[in-house]
Amino acid sequence: IMLMDFILGNQPPNEVQSAQADMNGDSFLNVLDVVMIVDIILGNVLARGSVAEEATFYYGNDIVSYKADGNIAGAQFSVMGEYEITDNFLPDGWEFTSSETTILLFSMDGSSLEDDKLFSYEGDLRLESIIVADWHGSEVVSSSVLIPKEFALSPAYPNPFNPTTTLSFALPLDSEVFVSIYNLQGRQIATLVNTTMDAGYHTVTWNASDLSSGMYFIQMIADEFTAMQKVMLI
């Protein structure tokens, strides 16, 4: 409880408390130390489940979710923005606590997360940094992805172009994405994307060095969304 207060910034530790709470000796107090303390309390039984090496956290649309290549034991988020936590989707045995700038969640009994959704919120929340602990109290490589609210295809840049231009598009959910190029006669001359892509913001570059100057059309199809724009190769 005292360590959680230190991490959340509710009270600063003195020099002795800081040294005692720094379980892994890295000079920082965070969720890695929490997991190690829980492991000691439970008798060193947390080293279970598949080892996680990477984890990605998705936020936007009032939900924070994650994907990992194994089981995680806890996570700590440094956050910014005007927001309010509305609910969490953690299983029994998991602790969830937060302050204005820090959100902390971890297993108290060695149980694993059952849902890819972690918690919901209202307002503007931004994940500034993330620390993720595995069952051994070691740090897992983590990253964050902002999820857009809706499908979108941004204008190609540059336009006019010679010979390359870049397309940016947004996916609010995992989708099959098709991005194709058509000439003025309506004939498809190139396919830039034809695969399933994760939710988030993406870019793709079109190199038209083998084509003649003129007007071309770019079409994007994802889920039920369709968009088309024209570009000029000079």
C-alpha positions as CSV (number, residue, x, y, z in Angstrom):
1,I,0.0,0.0,0.0
2,M,2.8,2.4,0.8
3,L,4.6,1.6,-2.4
4,M,1.5,2.3,-4.4
5,D,1.2,5.6,-2.7
6,F,4.8,6.4,-3.7
7,I,4.2,5.4,-7.3
8,L,0.9,7.4,-7.6
9,G,2.6,10.4,-6.0
10,N,0.2,10.5,-3.0
11,Q,3.2,10.8,-0.7
12,P,7.0,11.0,-1.4
13,P,9.2,8.3,0.2
14,N,12.1,9.3,2.4
15,E,15.6,8.0,1.5
16,V,15.2,4.8,3.6
17,Q,11.8,4.0,2.3
18,S,12.9,4.5,-1.3
19,A,15.9,2.2,-0.8
20,Q,13.8,-0.5,0.8
21,A,11.0,-0.4,-1.8
22,D,13.4,-0.5,-4.7
23,M,13.2,-4.3,-5.0
24,N,15.1,-4.7,-8.3
25,G,17.7,-2.0,-7.5
26,D,17.1,0.1,-10.6
27,S,16.7,3.3,-8.6
28,F,13.0,3.7,-9.6
29,L,9.8,2.8,-7.8
30,N,7.3,1.3,-10.2
31,V,5.1,-1.7,-11.0
32,L,8.2,-3.9,-11.4
33,D,8.8,-3.5,-7.6
34,V,5.1,-4.1,-6.9
35,V,5.1,-7.5,-8.7
36,M,8.3,-8.6,-6.9
37,I,6.8,-7.8,-3.5
38,V,3.6,-9.7,-4.3
39,D,5.7,-12.6,-5.4
40,I,7.6,-12.6,-2.1
41,I,4.3,-12.4,-0.1
42,L,2.8,-15.4,-2.1
43,G,6.0,-17.4,-1.7
44,N,7.7,-17.0,-5.1
45,V,4.9,-18.6,-7.1
46,L,4.2,-15.9,-9.7
47,A,6.7,-17.3,-12.3
48,R,3.9,-19.0,-14.3
49,G,2.3,-18.8,-17.7
50,S,3.9,-18.0,-21.0
51,V,6.7,-15.5,-20.9
52,A,5.8,-12.1,-22.4
53,E,8.5,-10.2,-24.4
54,E,6.3,-7.6,-26.2
55,A,3.1,-5.8,-25.4
56,T,1.1,-3.2,-27.3
57,F,-1.5,-1.0,-25.7
58,Y,-4.3,0.6,-27.7
59,Y,-6.2,3.7,-26.5
60,G,-8.9,5.9,-28.0
61,N,-12.7,5.6,-28.3
62,D,-12.9,5.6,-24.5
63,I,-11.2,2.1,-24.2
64,V,-7.7,1.0,-23.3
65,S,-6.9,-2.5,-24.5
66,Y,-3.8,-4.6,-25.1
67,K,-2.1,-7.4,-27.0
68,A,0.9,-9.3,-25.8
69,D,2.8,-12.4,-26.8
70,G,2.5,-13.9,-23.3
71,N,1.1,-13.3,-19.9
72,I,1.8,-10.0,-18.1
73,A,1.7,-9.5,-14.3
74,G,1.1,-5.7,-14.1
75,A,1.3,-2.4,-16.0
76,Q,1.8,1.2,-15.1
77,F,0.7,4.1,-17.3
78,S,1.9,7.7,-17.2
79,V,-1.1,9.6,-18.6
80,M,-2.1,13.1,-19.5
81,G,-5.4,14.8,-20.3
82,E,-8.8,15.6,-18.9
83,Y,-10.4,12.2,-18.3
84,E,-12.4,10.1,-15.9
85,I,-12.1,6.3,-15.4
86,T,-15.6,4.8,-15.8
87,D,-14.9,1.0,-15.4
88,N,-12.3,-1.7,-15.5
89,F,-12.4,-5.2,-17.0
90,L,-9.9,-6.9,-14.7
91,P,-10.6,-10.3,-13.3
92,D,-10.8,-11.1,-9.6
93,G,-7.4,-11.0,-8.0
94,W,-6.2,-7.9,-9.9
95,E,-5.8,-4.5,-8.3
96,F,-6.6,-1.2,-10.1
97,T,-5.7,2.2,-8.7
98,S,-5.0,5.6,-10.2
99,S,-4.1,9.2,-9.6
100,E,-4.3,12.2,-12.0
101,T,-1.1,11.2,-13.8
102,T,-0.6,7.5,-13.1
103,I,-2.7,4.4,-13.6
104,L,-1.5,1.1,-11.9
105,L,-2.9,-2.4,-12.3
106,F,-1.4,-5.7,-11.3
107,S,-2.1,-9.2,-10.2
108,M,-2.4,-9.8,-6.4
109,D,-2.8,-13.6,-6.6
110,G,-1.0,-14.8,-9.7
111,S,-4.1,-14.9,-12.0
112,S,-3.9,-13.9,-15.6
113,L,-5.8,-11.3,-17.5
114,E,-8.9,-12.7,-19.2
115,D,-9.9,-9.8,-21.4
116,D,-8.0,-7.8,-23.9
117,K,-9.9,-4.7,-22.6
118,L,-8.3,-3.2,-19.5
119,F,-10.5,-0.2,-18.6
120,S,-12.8,2.4,-20.0
121,Y,-12.8,6.2,-19.6
122,E,-14.5,9.4,-20.7
123,G,-12.7,12.5,-22.0
124,D,-9.2,13.0,-23.4
125,L,-6.7,10.4,-22.2
126,R,-3.2,10.1,-23.6
127,L,-0.7,7.4,-22.8
128,E,2.7,9.1,-22.3
129,S,4.7,6.1,-21.2
130,I,4.1,2.5,-20.1
131,I,6.0,0.1,-17.8
132,V,4.9,-3.6,-18.1
133,A,6.1,-6.4,-15.7
134,D,6.1,-10.1,-16.4
135,W,5.7,-12.8,-13.8
136,H,9.4,-12.5,-12.9
137,G,9.2,-8.8,-12.2
138,S,11.2,-8.1,-15.4
139,E,10.2,-5.3,-17.8
140,V,8.4,-6.2,-21.0
141,V,9.0,-4.1,-24.1
142,S,5.9,-2.1,-24.6
143,S,4.4,0.4,-27.0
144,S,1.2,2.3,-27.4
145,V,-1.1,3.0,-30.4
146,L,-3.7,5.7,-30.6
147,I,-7.0,4.4,-32.1
148,P,-8.8,6.8,-34.4
149,K,-12.6,7.4,-33.9
150,E,-13.5,6.6,-37.5
151,F,-12.2,5.4,-40.9
152,A,-10.4,8.1,-42.9
153,L,-8.2,8.5,-45.9
154,S,-6.1,11.6,-45.8
155,P,-5.1,13.5,-49.0
156,A,-2.0,12.1,-50.7
157,Y,1.2,14.2,-50.1
158,P,2.7,15.5,-52.2
159,N,0.1,16.1,-54.9
160,P,1.0,16.7,-57.7
161,F,3.9,14.3,-57.3
162,N,6.9,12.9,-59.1
163,P,7.5,10.0,-58.8
164,T,6.3,9.1,-55.2
165,T,3.5,10.2,-53.0
166,T,2.5,9.0,-49.5
167,L,-1.0,8.0,-48.4
168,S,-2.1,8.1,-44.7
169,F,-5.3,6.4,-43.5
170,A,-7.0,5.6,-40.2
171,L,-8.6,2.4,-39.0
172,P,-10.8,2.4,-35.8
173,L,-10.7,-1.4,-35.7
174,D,-8.8,-4.3,-37.2
175,S,-9.9,-4.5,-40.9
176,E,-9.2,-6.0,-44.3
177,V,-7.7,-3.1,-46.2
178,F,-7.5,-2.6,-50.0
179,V,-5.8,0.4,-51.5
180,S,-5.7,0.4,-55.3
181,I,-4.7,2.7,-58.1
182,Y,-6.9,3.3,-61.2
183,N,-6.2,5.3,-64.4
184,L,-8.6,7.6,-66.2
185,Q,-10.1,4.7,-68.1
186,G,-11.1,3.0,-64.8
187,R,-8.5,0.2,-65.2
188,Q,-6.8,-0.9,-62.0
189,I,-3.1,-0.5,-62.6
190,A,-1.6,-1.2,-59.1
191,T,-2.5,-2.6,-55.7
192,L,-0.8,-0.9,-52.8
193,V,-2.4,-2.7,-49.9
194,N,-4.3,-6.0,-49.8
195,T,-4.1,-7.4,-46.3
196,T,-5.6,-7.3,-42.8
197,M,-4.3,-4.4,-40.7
198,D,-4.4,-3.5,-37.0
199,A,-6.5,-0.6,-35.8
200,G,-4.5,2.7,-35.8
201,Y,-2.9,5.1,-38.2
202,H,-1.0,3.8,-41.2
203,T,0.9,5.1,-44.2
204,V,1.9,3.6,-47.6
205,T,4.0,5.1,-50.4
206,W,3.2,4.8,-54.1
207,N,6.1,4.9,-56.5
208,A,4.8,5.7,-60.0
209,S,8.1,5.9,-61.8
210,D,7.0,3.4,-64.4
211,L,3.9,5.3,-65.4
212,S,3.3,8.3,-67.7
213,S,2.2,11.7,-66.4
214,G,-1.5,12.3,-65.9
215,M,-4.4,11.9,-63.5
216,Y,-4.9,8.8,-61.4
217,F,-7.4,7.7,-58.8
218,I,-6.7,6.1,-55.4
219,Q,-9.4,4.0,-53.9
220,M,-9.4,2.7,-50.3
221,I,-11.8,0.0,-49.0
222,A,-11.9,-1.1,-45.4
223,D,-14.8,-2.8,-43.7
224,E,-17.8,-0.8,-45.0
225,F,-15.8,2.3,-45.6
226,T,-14.9,3.4,-49.2
227,A,-13.0,6.5,-50.2
228,M,-11.5,7.7,-53.5
229,Q,-9.3,10.7,-54.4
230,K,-7.4,11.9,-57.5
231,V,-3.7,12.6,-57.8
232,M,-1.6,14.1,-60.5
233,L,1.7,12.5,-61.6
234,I,3.9,15.1,-63.4
